[in-house]
Amino acid sequence: MGRSFTGIVVWHFAGSNPKGFRPFKEILQRFDQPIICLYLAHRLITSTFPSDRPLKVAVLGSTGAVGQELLQLLEERSFPVDELRLLASPRTAGQTQSWNGSELIVQEVNQNSFQDIDLVLASAGGSVSRRWREVINSSGALLIDNSSAFRMDPDVPLVVPEVNGDAVTGHKGVIANPNCTTILLVMALAPLANRLPIRRVIVSTYQSASGAGARAMRELEELTMQVLQGKTPKSNVLPYSLAFNLFLHNSPIQENNYCEEEMKMVKETKKIMNLPDLGLTATCVRVPVLRAHSESVNIEFVEPFPLHEARSILSQSFGIHLIEDFENNRFPMPNDVAGKDLVAVGRIRQDISNPNALELWLCGDQIRKGAALNAIQIAELMIGSK
Ligand SMILES: NC(=O)c1ccc[n+]([C@@H]2O[C@H](COP(=O)([O-])OP(=O)(O)OC[C@H]3O[C@@H](n4cnc5c(N)ncnc54)[C@H](OP(=O)(O)O)[C@@H]3O)[C@@H](O)[C@H]2O)c1
C-alpha cells in the first residue's frame, strides 16, 4: 500500500511518462522507504541532463569490443538518439560502421568532436578518457566512461544501476562504469548484503579473451587455429598464447603482489557497495574463452545465511538469472550468457569449512553487463527513458 502510494507520487514526479517510469519503479522495489524514493526521483528529474528530447551522442572508441556493443545496445534499446558521432583513433578514421540502417563514418577524435554533444560514451582506454575529459565537460556533455581513469576519484560516481543507481545524482560531469569483473560480482553480492552484512569475500575469476578487447578475441581464434594445424602459437596482443592454455591476469603486478585487475575488484567493490571495511581478496585468471567471464565466489556473512533464502533472494534479483540443476550437474557457463544481459548464478551452497559462508558460481557477458549495457543503463537512468 505504502509502495503503491509512493509509486503514484513518483509517477507524478516522472511526468506520468510510461517510458520514464522504469527506473523509478526499480528504485521503488529496491527501497522500502518512500521518502528515499521521492528524493531520488526528484533529484533525477531535476538534474541538468536533458530528458525532454533525443540526445546528440558520441561513442569514443566505437570500433572496439565495447564500442561495437554500445552501438548495438543504443539501437536495440531504442535509446533516444538525435545524432550519433563515432570517434576512434587515426587507425580507423574514415571506416564506416552501420547503425540503425545507416552507414556512419568513423572520425578521428579531435578538439571539435564534442561540440553540441549531450552524452559521450567512452570506451577507448584510460589515457584517451583523461586526455578528453576537460574538452567533453567544457562542451557541456556528460561523460560515461568505461575506463579505469576516474573510477576511484571521490567526485566521480561509480555506478551499477541495480546496486547504487542513486549515486548518479552526485555526478560532476563524469560517471564511471566499474571494472567488468566487479560489476558481475556486485550484482550477486548486493542483494545478499541487503539481507545480512558481508564480512569477507574470496573470489577467483575466469576471464575471457574479450576482456582484453577486440584484437585479443581475434588472436585467440587465430592461435587456436595455429595449434590445431600443429604450429607453435605466438601471441602479440596478450603476453602469452591463450590457445589451450590459461595464465594469471596480465595487468601489472602491484607492490603487494596482487595484479591491478585484482586490486580494482577490491577497491571498486568497496566503493560501489559503500562498504569501506569489507574484506575482499581476488585471484584473476585469463582463460581460453572467447566471450563472458566466470567467477567462483565465497561469501562470509556475520552469521549463517539460510541457503534457501539466498537462493530465493538471488532468483528474484534484478539482472540475475539462476541456472541451477543439481540433479543433472548443470550450472552457468559462459556460453549461456554470451551476448545476453543477465548475470547467471548457480551452485549456491553452504561452505562446509565455515558455517557463516556461502559458495556460488557466476557467469556474465562482460562486454554487455560488464561494460556497454551497464553504461547504457546509467544513461537511461539519467534521462529516465526506460
Ligand atoms: N573488453 C571488455 O570486456 C571491457 C570491459 C569493461 C571495460 N573495458 C574498458 O573499455 C575500454 C575499451 O575496451 P575494449 O575492450 O573495447 O578495447 P578495444 O577493443 O581495444 O577498443 C579500443 C577502442 O579505443 C579506440 N582508441 C584507441 N586509442 C585511441 C586514441 N588514441 N584515440 C581515440 N580512440 C582510440 C580504438 O580505436 P581504433 O579502432 O581506431 O584503434 C577502439 O575503438 C578500456 O578502457 C577497457 O578497459 C573493457
The ligand as a MOL file (V3000), in Angstrom:
LIG
                    3D

  0  0  0     0  0            999 V3000
M  V30 BEGIN CTAB
M  V30 COUNTS 48 52 0 0 0
M  V30 BEGIN ATOM
M  V30 1 N 36.5050 -5.5360 -23.2400 0
M  V30 2 C 35.8850 -5.5540 -22.0810 0
M  V30 3 O 35.3150 -6.5750 -21.6820 0
M  V30 4 C 35.8490 -4.3490 -21.2040 0
M  V30 5 C 35.0260 -4.3900 -20.0860 0
M  V30 6 C 34.9510 -3.2840 -19.2590 0
M  V30 7 C 35.7050 -2.1700 -19.5490 0
M  V30 8 N 36.5080 -2.1660 -20.6470 0 CHG=1
M  V30 9 C 37.2700 -0.9510 -20.9070 0
M  V30 10 O 36.7440 -0.3220 -22.0760 0
M  V30 11 C 37.7940 0.2900 -22.8000 0
M  V30 12 C 37.8100 -0.2790 -24.2140 0
M  V30 13 O 37.9860 -1.6590 -24.1670 0
M  V30 14 P 37.7920 -2.5710 -25.4560 0
M  V30 15 O 37.8800 -3.9530 -24.9640 0
M  V30 16 O 36.6130 -2.1390 -26.2440 0 CHG=-1
M  V30 17 O 39.1380 -2.2290 -26.2870 0
M  V30 18 P 39.4180 -2.3760 -27.8350 0
M  V30 19 O 38.5970 -3.4380 -28.4490 0
M  V30 20 O 40.8880 -2.4760 -27.9450 0
M  V30 21 O 38.9450 -0.9570 -28.4400 0
M  V30 22 C 39.6050 0.2420 -28.1360 0
M  V30 23 C 38.9020 1.3990 -28.8150 0
M  V30 24 O 39.5590 2.5990 -28.4420 0
M  V30 25 C 39.9560 3.2990 -29.6200 0
M  V30 26 N 41.1800 4.0270 -29.3790 0
M  V30 27 C 42.3810 3.5430 -29.0070 0
M  V30 28 N 43.2900 4.5450 -28.9160 0
M  V30 29 C 42.6440 5.6850 -29.2340 0
M  V30 30 C 43.0200 7.0540 -29.3240 0
M  V30 31 N 44.2660 7.4510 -29.0730 0
M  V30 32 N 42.0870 7.9650 -29.6730 0
M  V30 33 C 40.8240 7.5760 -29.9410 0
M  V30 34 N 40.3980 6.2900 -29.8730 0
M  V30 35 C 41.2940 5.3600 -29.5240 0
M  V30 36 C 40.1460 2.2230 -30.6600 0
M  V30 37 O 40.0750 2.8070 -31.9120 0
M  V30 38 P 40.8330 2.1500 -33.1900 0
M  V30 39 O 39.9800 1.0220 -33.6160 0
M  V30 40 O 40.8740 3.2910 -34.1300 0
M  V30 41 O 42.1840 1.6870 -32.7230 0
M  V30 42 C 38.9520 1.3250 -30.3240 0
M  V30 43 O 37.7880 1.8880 -30.8720 0
M  V30 44 C 39.0780 0.0300 -21.9930 0
M  V30 45 O 39.2990 1.1120 -21.1260 0
M  V30 46 C 38.7390 -1.2040 -21.2000 0
M  V30 47 O 39.4820 -1.3080 -20.0280 0
M  V30 48 C 36.5850 -3.2240 -21.4950 0
M  V30 END ATOM
M  V30 BEGIN BOND
M  V30 1 1 1 2
M  V30 2 2 2 3
M  V30 3 1 2 4
M  V30 4 1 4 5
M  V30 5 2 4 48
M  V30 6 2 5 6
M  V30 7 1 6 7
M  V30 8 2 7 8
M  V30 9 1 8 9
M  V30 10 1 8 48
M  V30 11 1 9 10
M  V30 12 1 9 46
M  V30 13 1 10 11
M  V30 14 1 11 12
M  V30 15 1 11 44
M  V30 16 1 12 13
M  V30 17 1 13 14
M  V30 18 2 14 15
M  V30 19 1 14 16
M  V30 20 1 14 17
M  V30 21 1 17 18
M  V30 22 2 18 19
M  V30 23 1 18 20
M  V30 24 1 18 21
M  V30 25 1 21 22
M  V30 26 1 22 23
M  V30 27 1 23 24
M  V30 28 1 23 42
M  V30 29 1 24 25
M  V30 30 1 25 26
M  V30 31 1 25 36
M  V30 32 1 26 27
M  V30 33 1 26 35
M  V30 34 2 27 28
M  V30 35 1 28 29
M  V30 36 1 29 30
M  V30 37 2 29 35
M  V30 38 1 30 31
M  V30 39 2 30 32
M  V30 40 1 32 33
M  V30 41 2 33 34
M  V30 42 1 34 35
M  V30 43 1 36 37
M  V30 44 1 36 42
M  V30 45 1 37 38
M  V30 46 2 38 39
M  V30 47 1 38 40
M  V30 48 1 38 41
M  V30 49 1 42 43
M  V30 50 1 44 45
M  V30 51 1 44 46
M  V30 52 1 46 47
M  V30 END BOND
M  V30 END CTAB
M  END
